[in-house]
Amino acid sequence: MSILLAVTSWDIAPWRARLQGLYPNETIHALGDGYDPAAIHHALCWKHPHGLLAELPNLKSIHSLGAGVDHLLADPALPDDVPVFRVIDPNLTAQMTEWVCLQVLAHHRKLPLYQRQQRAHEWRHHDCLPAAKVRVGIMGLGELGQSAGRALTALGYDVTGWRRGKAGVEHFSVFHGPDGLKEMLGRTNILVSLLPLTPETKGILNASLFAQLEHGGSFGAPVLINSGRGGLQVEADILAALNNGTLAGASLDVFEQEPLSASSPLWDHGNVIITPHNSAVSHPDSVAAFVSQQIDDVRTGQKPWGLVNRKLGY
Ligand SMILES: NC(=O)c1ccc[n+]([C@@H]2O[C@H](COP(=O)([O-])OP(=O)(O)OC[C@H]3O[C@@H](n4cnc5c(N)ncnc54)[C@H](OP(=O)(O)O)[C@@H]3O)[C@@H](O)[C@H]2O)c1
């Protein structure tokens, strides 16, 4: 039984070392190794070459090494009969919670404006609402959205969230369905997107959605924060909304095309904060341990945590 690291765009050495430590009696293969396709039972993937998994006749499980699975489900030759799993890792969740809180605080406390003033050696105070008067709406209330929501609630923000299902969440109100989204947007000053990229959510962060956010209240124009996936957002609409005042600012960790083109006007917008898709990074130590538990569960016939619903796309 062998494990294949079907990983591109990351350094696989620490992943291989960590997995070898967890499975000392097994061979951990990587792309480019001369492995026997029939010997591979478990594929651990990040942006794997499409078609590759279909060539592994004895595959028992496919594991994303991140929380998102859009990179896997985009493979037109993904084997139908092999379960797909994703990562749920407290370390990844904690990083995302930090990043979301950082961005909400930055826009609420006008950090981009004070940074501009600092560069101009300008000492000027601007009024700021208390956190309890700032309404944060979170699209996507899964592992990451709920954790960020709890932390923002603890900071005193007025938090609500939107998800597909009707299940409630302790600490804040939950909306669902298209009507629920409309209702949440209408009361939202800072919109946080932690949705997965699926056929239903593609391009959801667009001009029509920005127009439904609360405008004209004491917070002023709303702010967009997206660390879900770049495919959720229409960047031309974000730029237009920033330029015409529909949005006051944005924090973006993900982009339609990555890396973001050096010529994108988003880089130079005064109220836009850009990070290079690193709000929450998969670390081999914690993620390999989580995935090895999934593999062990598959091998012993248990139900592993993190099974992906392929129909829903997440
Ligand atoms: N930028 C980064 O570095 C980074 C790092 C990690 C993850 N991510 C992104 O974050 C995403 C979320 O991760 P997660 O672990 O929180 O995922 P998750 O636990 O699967 O949660 C997904 C949430 O989105 C909701 N949802 C999905 N489709 C929807 C729809 N059509 N309408 C309304 N709600 C919908 C789900 O609703 P239900 O709860 O009702 O099912 C759920 O609340 C990942 O898919 C990935 O794209 C980004």
Ligand as a Chemical Component Dictionary entry (heavy atoms), coordinates in Angstrom:
data_LIG
# 
_chem_comp.id                   LIG 
_chem_comp.type                 NON-POLYMER 
_chem_comp.pdbx_formal_charge   0 
_chem_comp.three_letter_code    LIG 
# 
loop_
_chem_comp_atom.comp_id 
_chem_comp_atom.atom_id 
_chem_comp_atom.alt_atom_id 
_chem_comp_atom.type_symbol 
_chem_comp_atom.charge 
_chem_comp_atom.model_Cartn_x 
_chem_comp_atom.model_Cartn_y 
_chem_comp_atom.model_Cartn_z 
_chem_comp_atom.pdbx_ordinal 
LIG N1  N1  N 0  -7.621  31.890 1.472  1  
LIG C1  C1  C 0  -7.169  30.834 2.104  2  
LIG O1  O1  O 0  -5.993  30.752 2.435  3  
LIG C2  C2  C 0  -8.117  29.726 2.462  4  
LIG C3  C3  C 0  -7.719  28.739 3.374  5  
LIG C4  C4  C 0  -8.626  27.752 3.714  6  
LIG C5  C5  C 0  -9.905  27.722 3.151  7  
LIG N2  N2  N 1  -10.242 28.691 2.267  8  
LIG C6  C6  C 0  -11.595 28.688 1.671  9  
LIG O2  O2  O 0  -12.586 28.718 2.687  10 
LIG C7  C7  C 0  -13.674 27.896 2.255  11 
LIG C8  C8  C 0  -14.540 27.534 3.437  12 
LIG O3  O3  O 0  -13.862 26.607 4.282  13 
LIG P1  P1  P 0  -14.645 25.836 5.449  14 
LIG O4  O4  O 0  -13.695 24.860 6.039  15 
LIG O5  O5  O -1 -15.314 26.820 6.350  16 
LIG O6  O6  O 0  -15.758 25.078 4.582  17 
LIG P2  P2  P 0  -17.091 24.373 5.080  18 
LIG O7  O7  O 0  -16.947 23.947 6.506  19 
LIG O8  O8  O 0  -17.420 23.340 4.062  20 
LIG O9  O9  O 0  -18.179 25.535 5.039  21 
LIG C9  C9  C 0  -18.700 26.046 3.856  22 
LIG C10 C10 C 0  -19.845 26.977 4.218  23 
LIG O10 O10 O 0  -20.361 27.577 3.029  24 
LIG C11 C11 C 0  -21.777 27.389 2.996  25 
LIG N3  N3  N 0  -22.230 27.286 1.614  26 
LIG C12 C12 C 0  -21.725 26.549 0.600  27 
LIG N4  N4  N 0  -22.417 26.743 -0.530 28 
LIG C13 C13 C 0  -23.391 27.630 -0.226 29 
LIG C14 C14 C 0  -24.445 28.225 -0.972 30 
LIG N5  N5  N 0  -24.629 27.940 -2.267 31 
LIG N6  N6  N 0  -25.274 29.083 -0.331 32 
LIG C15 C15 C 0  -25.096 29.368 0.985  33 
LIG N7  N7  N 0  -24.114 28.843 1.750  34 
LIG C16 C16 C 0  -23.279 27.987 1.140  35 
LIG C17 C17 C 0  -22.027 26.090 3.744  36 
LIG O11 O11 O 0  -23.371 26.021 4.180  37 
LIG P3  P3  P 0  -23.869 24.827 5.154  38 
LIG O12 O12 O 0  -23.183 25.092 6.483  39 
LIG O13 O13 O 0  -25.328 25.005 5.246  40 
LIG O14 O14 O 0  -23.409 23.548 4.509  41 
LIG C18 C18 C 0  -21.024 26.235 4.892  42 
LIG O15 O15 O 0  -21.561 27.016 5.922  43 
LIG C19 C19 C 0  -12.973 26.735 1.563  44 
LIG O16 O16 O 0  -13.851 26.062 0.682  45 
LIG C20 C20 C 0  -11.844 27.428 0.829  46 
LIG O17 O17 O 0  -12.277 27.822 -0.461 47 
LIG C21 C21 C 0  -9.392  29.692 1.904  48 
# 
loop_
_chem_comp_bond.comp_id 
_chem_comp_bond.atom_id_1 
_chem_comp_bond.atom_id_2 
_chem_comp_bond.value_order 
_chem_comp_bond.pdbx_ordinal 
LIG N1  C1  SING 1  
LIG C1  O1  DOUB 2  
LIG C1  C2  SING 3  
LIG C2  C3  SING 4  
LIG C2  C21 DOUB 5  
LIG C3  C4  DOUB 6  
LIG C4  C5  SING 7  
LIG C5  N2  DOUB 8  
LIG N2  C6  SING 9  
LIG N2  C21 SING 10 
LIG C6  O2  SING 11 
LIG C6  C20 SING 12 
LIG O2  C7  SING 13 
LIG C7  C8  SING 14 
LIG C7  C19 SING 15 
LIG C8  O3  SING 16 
LIG O3  P1  SING 17 
LIG P1  O4  DOUB 18 
LIG P1  O5  SING 19 
LIG P1  O6  SING 20 
LIG O6  P2  SING 21 
LIG P2  O7  DOUB 22 
LIG P2  O8  SING 23 
LIG P2  O9  SING 24 
LIG O9  C9  SING 25 
LIG C9  C10 SING 26 
LIG C10 O10 SING 27 
LIG C10 C18 SING 28 
LIG O10 C11 SING 29 
LIG C11 N3  SING 30 
LIG C11 C17 SING 31 
LIG N3  C12 SING 32 
LIG N3  C16 SING 33 
LIG C12 N4  DOUB 34 
LIG N4  C13 SING 35 
LIG C13 C14 SING 36 
LIG C13 C16 DOUB 37 
LIG C14 N5  SING 38 
LIG C14 N6  DOUB 39 
LIG N6  C15 SING 40 
LIG C15 N7  DOUB 41 
LIG N7  C16 SING 42 
LIG C17 O11 SING 43 
LIG C17 C18 SING 44 
LIG O11 P3  SING 45 
LIG P3  O12 DOUB 46 
LIG P3  O13 SING 47 
LIG P3  O14 SING 48 
LIG C18 O15 SING 49 
LIG C19 O16 SING 50 
LIG C19 C20 SING 51 
LIG C20 O17 SING 52 
# 
